[in-house]
């Protein structure tokens, strides 16, 4: 998911450089949403890992 956020961020930057404001805005919004979803899922995974303890 982080990969796709970075892809959309790159698309937004390239579109912004070439003057495609609408595409850049949409891509930046998608990248931001995917990044926050990634952060939430990462935090949930870390919390679950801490609550379960180490199995080793």
Gaussian input, Z-matrix of N, CA and C with variables (Angstrom, degrees):
# hf/3-21g

backbone

0 1
 N
 C     1     B1
 C     2     B2     1     A1
 N     3     B3     2     A2     1     D1
 C     4     B4     3     A3     2     D2
 C     5     B5     4     A4     3     D3
 N     6     B6     5     A5     4     D4
 C     7     B7     6     A6     5     D5
 C     8     B8     7     A7     6     D6
 N     9     B9     8     A8     7     D7
 C    10    B10     9     A9     8     D8
 C    11    B11    10    A10     9     D9
 N    12    B12    11    A11    10    D10
 C    13    B13    12    A12    11    D11
 C    14    B14    13    A13    12    D12
 N    15    B15    14    A14    13    D13
 C    16    B16    15    A15    14    D14
 C    17    B17    16    A16    15    D15
 N    18    B18    17    A17    16    D16
 C    19    B19    18    A18    17    D17
 C    20    B20    19    A19    18    D18
 N    21    B21    20    A20    19    D19
 C    22    B22    21    A21    20    D20
 C    23    B23    22    A22    21    D21
 N    24    B24    23    A23    22    D22
 C    25    B25    24    A24    23    D23
 C    26    B26    25    A25    24    D24
 N    27    B27    26    A26    25    D25
 C    28    B28    27    A27    26    D26
 C    29    B29    28    A28    27    D27
 N    30    B30    29    A29    28    D28
 C    31    B31    30    A30    29    D29
 C    32    B32    31    A31    30    D30
 N    33    B33    32    A32    31    D31
 C    34    B34    33    A33    32    D32
 C    35    B35    34    A34    33    D33
 N    36    B36    35    A35    34    D34
 C    37    B37    36    A36    35    D35
 C    38    B38    37    A37    36    D36
 N    39    B39    38    A38    37    D37
 C    40    B40    39    A39    38    D38
 C    41    B41    40    A40    39    D39
 N    42    B42    41    A41    40    D40
 C    43    B43    42    A42    41    D41
 C    44    B44    43    A43    42    D42
 N    45    B45    44    A44    43    D43
 C    46    B46    45    A45    44    D44
 C    47    B47    46    A46    45    D45
 N    48    B48    47    A47    46    D46
 C    49    B49    48    A48    47    D47
 C    50    B50    49    A49    48    D48
 N    51    B51    50    A50    49    D49
 C    52    B52    51    A51    50    D50
 C    53    B53    52    A52    51    D51
 N    54    B54    53    A53    52    D52
 C    55    B55    54    A54    53    D53
 C    56    B56    55    A55    54    D54
 N    57    B57    56    A56    55    D55
 C    58    B58    57    A57    56    D56
 C    59    B59    58    A58    57    D57
 N    60    B60    59    A59    58    D58
 C    61    B61    60    A60    59    D59
 C    62    B62    61    A61    60    D60
 N    63    B63    62    A62    61    D61
 C    64    B64    63    A63    62    D62
 C    65    B65    64    A64    63    D63
 N    66    B66    65    A65    64    D64
 C    67    B67    66    A66    65    D65
 C    68    B68    67    A67    66    D66
 N    69    B69    68    A68    67    D67
 C    70    B70    69    A69    68    D68
 C    71    B71    70    A70    69    D69
 N    72    B72    71    A71    70    D70
 C    73    B73    72    A72    71    D71
 C    74    B74    73    A73    72    D72
 N    75    B75    74    A74    73    D73
 C    76    B76    75    A75    74    D74
 C    77    B77    76    A76    75    D75
 N    78    B78    77    A77    76    D76
 C    79    B79    78    A78    77    D77
 C    80    B80    79    A79    78    D78
 N    81    B81    80    A80    79    D79
 C    82    B82    81    A81    80    D80
 C    83    B83    82    A82    81    D81
 N    84    B84    83    A83    82    D82
 C    85    B85    84    A84    83    D83
 C    86    B86    85    A85    84    D84
 N    87    B87    86    A86    85    D85
 C    88    B88    87    A87    86    D86
 C    89    B89    88    A88    87    D87
 N    90    B90    89    A89    88    D88
 C    91    B91    90    A90    89    D89
 C    92    B92    91    A91    90    D90
 N    93    B93    92    A92    91    D91
 C    94    B94    93    A93    92    D92
 C    95    B95    94    A94    93    D93
 N    96    B96    95    A95    94    D94
 C    97    B97    96    A96    95    D95
 C    98    B98    97    A97    96    D96
 N    99    B99    98    A98    97    D97
 C   100   B100    99    A99    98    D98
 C   101   B101   100   A100    99    D99
 N   102   B102   101   A101   100   D100
 C   103   B103   102   A102   101   D101
 C   104   B104   103   A103   102   D102
 N   105   B105   104   A104   103   D103
 C   106   B106   105   A105   104   D104
 C   107   B107   106   A106   105   D105
 N   108   B108   107   A107   106   D106
 C   109   B109   108   A108   107   D107
 C   110   B110   109   A109   108   D108
 N   111   B111   110   A110   109   D109
 C   112   B112   111   A111   110   D110
 C   113   B113   112   A112   111   D111
 N   114   B114   113   A113   112   D112
 C   115   B115   114   A114   113   D113
 C   116   B116   115   A115   114   D114
 N   117   B117   116   A116   115   D115
 C   118   B118   117   A117   116   D116
 C   119   B119   118   A118   117   D117
 N   120   B120   119   A119   118   D118
 C   121   B121   120   A120   119   D119
 C   122   B122   121   A121   120   D120
 N   123   B123   122   A122   121   D121
 C   124   B124   123   A123   122   D122
 C   125   B125   124   A124   123   D123
 N   126   B126   125   A125   124   D124
 C   127   B127   126   A126   125   D125
 C   128   B128   127   A127   126   D126
 N   129   B129   128   A128   127   D127
 C   130   B130   129   A129   128   D128
 C   131   B131   130   A130   129   D129
 N   132   B132   131   A131   130   D130
 C   133   B133   132   A132   131   D131
 C   134   B134   133   A133   132   D132
 N   135   B135   134   A134   133   D133
 C   136   B136   135   A135   134   D134
 C   137   B137   136   A136   135   D135
 N   138   B138   137   A137   136   D136
 C   139   B139   138   A138   137   D137
 C   140   B140   139   A139   138   D138
 N   141   B141   140   A140   139   D139
 C   142   B142   141   A141   140   D140
 C   143   B143   142   A142   141   D141
 N   144   B144   143   A143   142   D142
 C   145   B145   144   A144   143   D143
 C   146   B146   145   A145   144   D144
 N   147   B147   146   A146   145   D145
 C   148   B148   147   A147   146   D146
 C   149   B149   148   A148   147   D147
 N   150   B150   149   A149   148   D148
 C   151   B151   150   A150   149   D149
 C   152   B152   151   A151   150   D150
 N   153   B153   152   A152   151   D151
 C   154   B154   153   A153   152   D152
 C   155   B155   154   A154   153   D153
 N   156   B156   155   A155   154   D154
 C   157   B157   156   A156   155   D155
 C   158   B158   157   A157   156   D156
 N   159   B159   158   A158   157   D157
 C   160   B160   159   A159   158   D158
 C   161   B161   160   A160   159   D159
 N   162   B162   161   A161   160   D160
 C   163   B163   162   A162   161   D161
 C   164   B164   163   A163   162   D162
 N   165   B165   164   A164   163   D163
 C   166   B166   165   A165   164   D164
 C   167   B167   166   A166   165   D165

   B1=1.4465
   B2=1.5312
   B3=1.3041
   B4=1.4613
   B5=1.5253
   B6=1.3257
   B7=1.4661
   B8=1.5259
   B9=1.3284
   B10=1.4635
   B11=1.5218
   B12=1.3135
   B13=1.4611
   B14=1.5251
   B15=1.3235
   B16=1.4601
   B17=1.5234
   B18=1.3353
   B19=1.4707
   B20=1.5247
   B21=1.3217
   B22=1.4617
   B23=1.5269
   B24=1.3313
   B25=1.4608
   B26=1.5251
   B27=1.3229
   B28=1.4702
   B29=1.5252
   B30=1.3227
   B31=1.4654
   B32=1.5266
   B33=1.3167
   B34=1.4625
   B35=1.5230
   B36=1.3138
   B37=1.4662
   B38=1.5190
   B39=1.3196
   B40=1.4691
   B41=1.5242
   B42=1.3211
   B43=1.4666
   B44=1.5242
   B45=1.3142
   B46=1.4637
   B47=1.5142
   B48=1.3257
   B49=1.4663
   B50=1.5191
   B51=1.3166
   B52=1.4623
   B53=1.5230
   B54=1.3202
   B55=1.4531
   B56=1.5183
   B57=1.2990
   B58=1.4585
   B59=1.5307
   B60=1.3193
   B61=1.4549
   B62=1.5184
   B63=1.3254
   B64=1.4635
   B65=1.5130
   B66=1.3238
   B67=1.4603
   B68=1.5263
   B69=1.3193
   B70=1.4627
   B71=1.5242
   B72=1.3116
   B73=1.4605
   B74=1.5260
   B75=1.3263
   B76=1.4586
   B77=1.5227
   B78=1.3268
   B79=1.4642
   B80=1.5237
   B81=1.3108
   B82=1.4607
   B83=1.5305
   B84=1.3187
   B85=1.4691
   B86=1.5137
   B87=1.3239
   B88=1.4654
   B89=1.5229
   B90=1.3356
   B91=1.4652
   B92=1.5247
   B93=1.3101
   B94=1.4683
   B95=1.5278
   B96=1.3169
   B97=1.4637
   B98=1.5262
   B99=1.3368
   B100=1.4620
   B101=1.5248
   B102=1.3242
   B103=1.4582
   B104=1.5207
   B105=1.3262
   B106=1.4614
   B107=1.5220
   B108=1.3269
   B109=1.4646
   B110=1.5212
   B111=1.3436
   B112=1.4621
   B113=1.5214
   B114=1.3373
   B115=1.4651
   B116=1.5277
   B117=1.3196
   B118=1.4696
   B119=1.5246
   B120=1.3252
   B121=1.4670
   B122=1.5249
   B123=1.3246
   B124=1.4612
   B125=1.5245
   B126=1.3306
   B127=1.4628
   B128=1.5313
   B129=1.3257
   B130=1.4677
   B131=1.5270
   B132=1.3228
   B133=1.4581
   B134=1.5268
   B135=1.3190
   B136=1.4677
   B137=1.5242
   B138=1.3153
   B139=1.4733
   B140=1.5212
   B141=1.3248
   B142=1.4683
   B143=1.5161
   B144=1.3295
   B145=1.4617
   B146=1.5357
   B147=1.3254
   B148=1.4652
   B149=1.5235
   B150=1.3284
   B151=1.4638
   B152=1.5353
   B153=1.3184
   B154=1.4592
   B155=1.5131
   B156=1.2992
   B157=1.4620
   B158=1.5086
   B159=1.2736
   B160=1.4514
   B161=1.5238
   B162=1.3042
   B163=1.4579
   B164=1.5196
   B165=1.3140
   B166=1.4584
   B167=1.4890
   A1=110.20
   A2=115.94
   A3=119.20
   A4=110.37
   A5=116.34
   A6=120.91
   A7=110.84
   A8=116.61
   A9=119.82
   A10=111.70
   A11=117.52
   A12=120.24
   A13=110.12
   A14=116.66
   A15=120.35
   A16=111.93
   A17=117.49
   A18=120.73
   A19=109.93
   A20=117.62
   A21=120.04
   A22=111.41
   A23=117.18
   A24=120.09
   A25=110.35
   A26=116.96
   A27=120.56
   A28=111.01
   A29=116.96
   A30=120.75
   A31=110.38
   A32=116.82
   A33=120.92
   A34=111.13
   A35=116.82
   A36=120.11
   A37=110.89
   A38=116.76
   A39=120.42
   A40=110.64
   A41=117.55
   A42=120.73
   A43=110.71
   A44=117.04
   A45=120.54
   A46=111.85
   A47=116.47
   A48=120.66
   A49=110.67
   A50=116.76
   A51=120.59
   A52=113.25
   A53=117.82
   A54=120.85
   A55=116.22
   A56=117.44
   A57=120.43
   A58=108.06
   A59=116.18
   A60=121.66
   A61=114.00
   A62=117.53
   A63=120.88
   A64=112.56
   A65=115.72
   A66=120.44
   A67=109.85
   A68=116.31
   A69=120.26
   A70=110.71
   A71=116.87
   A72=120.99
   A73=111.35
   A74=116.45
   A75=120.66
   A76=111.02
   A77=117.01
   A78=120.55
   A79=111.24
   A80=116.99
   A81=119.80
   A82=110.34
   A83=117.28
   A84=120.63
   A85=111.95
   A86=116.59
   A87=120.94
   A88=110.17
   A89=116.56
   A90=120.20
   A91=110.78
   A92=116.93
   A93=120.44
   A94=110.85
   A95=117.08
   A96=121.11
   A97=110.72
   A98=117.04
   A99=120.30
   A100=111.64
   A101=116.80
   A102=119.97
   A103=110.93
   A104=117.57
   A105=119.99
   A106=112.05
   A107=117.68
   A108=120.48
   A109=109.54
   A110=116.29
   A111=120.47
   A112=110.87
   A113=117.18
   A114=120.27
   A115=111.99
   A116=116.65
   A117=120.61
   A118=110.28
   A119=117.27
   A120=119.93
   A121=111.33
   A122=117.02
   A123=120.56
   A124=110.73
   A125=116.83
   A126=120.82
   A127=110.78
   A128=117.10
   A129=120.94
   A130=109.83
   A131=117.71
   A132=120.85
   A133=111.05
   A134=117.32
   A135=120.80
   A136=110.54
   A137=116.90
   A138=120.67
   A139=110.93
   A140=116.78
   A141=120.13
   A142=110.22
   A143=116.38
   A144=120.34
   A145=110.86
   A146=116.28
   A147=119.97
   A148=111.71
   A149=116.82
   A150=120.17
   A151=112.00
   A152=116.86
   A153=120.55
   A154=111.43
   A155=117.05
   A156=120.65
   A157=110.25
   A158=114.39
   A159=119.95
   A160=109.88
   A161=117.26
   A162=121.26
   A163=111.21
   A164=118.06
   A165=120.93
   A166=111.85
   D1=-37.84
   D2=177.18
   D3=-63.53
   D4=-35.24
   D5=177.03
   D6=-58.96
   D7=-46.76
   D8=-178.64
   D9=-67.75
   D10=-34.34
   D11=175.87
   D12=-62.21
   D13=-42.44
   D14=178.21
   D15=-67.63
   D16=-35.38
   D17=176.87
   D18=-63.64
   D19=-47.33
   D20=179.91
   D21=-66.28
   D22=-32.94
   D23=175.84
   D24=-64.72
   D25=-42.58
   D26=177.65
   D27=-63.36
   D28=-41.80
   D29=177.33
   D30=-61.90
   D31=-40.74
   D32=179.57
   D33=-64.41
   D34=-42.18
   D35=179.93
   D36=-65.94
   D37=-45.31
   D38=179.74
   D39=-64.47
   D40=-43.12
   D41=178.67
   D42=-64.66
   D43=-36.50
   D44=178.12
   D45=-66.53
   D46=-38.62
   D47=178.66
   D48=-63.27
   D49=-40.25
   D50=-177.81
   D51=-86.39
   D52=-0.29
   D53=172.76
   D54=90.86
   D55=13.30
   D56=177.44
   D57=-90.17
   D58=83.63
   D59=-173.35
   D60=-63.58
   D61=-41.79
   D62=-178.74
   D63=-64.91
   D64=-44.22
   D65=179.30
   D66=-67.09
   D67=-41.40
   D68=179.75
   D69=-62.97
   D70=-42.21
   D71=179.98
   D72=-64.88
   D73=-44.11
   D74=179.83
   D75=-65.05
   D76=-43.79
   D77=-179.54
   D78=-66.13
   D79=-39.06
   D80=178.49
   D81=-66.00
   D82=-38.56
   D83=177.28
   D84=-63.80
   D85=-43.39
   D86=178.52
   D87=-64.04
   D88=-43.83
   D89=179.45
   D90=-61.50
   D91=-40.00
   D92=-179.76
   D93=-65.97
   D94=-43.94
   D95=179.11
   D96=-62.28
   D97=-46.55
   D98=-179.80
   D99=-63.72
   D100=-36.78
   D101=179.01
   D102=-65.41
   D103=-43.21
   D104=179.40
   D105=-68.29
   D106=-35.04
   D107=174.83
   D108=-63.47
   D109=-42.70
   D110=176.96
   D111=-59.19
   D112=-45.14
   D113=-179.65
   D114=-61.96
   D115=-41.82
   D116=179.75
   D117=-64.88
   D118=-46.10
   D119=179.95
   D120=-64.85
   D121=-37.60
   D122=177.10
   D123=-63.84
   D124=-44.59
   D125=179.77
   D126=-62.98
   D127=-41.95
   D128=178.60
   D129=-63.15
   D130=-42.16
   D131=179.80
   D132=-64.07
   D133=-40.53
   D134=178.94
   D135=-65.88
   D136=-42.98
   D137=179.80
   D138=-64.10
   D139=-43.67
   D140=178.53
   D141=-62.74
   D142=-40.71
   D143=179.57
   D144=-62.92
   D145=-40.82
   D146=179.74
   D147=-68.75
   D148=-38.01
   D149=-178.58
   D150=-71.75
   D151=-35.23
   D152=-179.43
   D153=-76.05
   D154=-30.45
   D155=-177.58
   D156=84.33
   D157=172.27
   D158=179.85
   D159=-81.28
   D160=133.79
   D161=-178.73
   D162=-86.97
   D163=-5.27
   D164=-178.49
   D165=-92.39

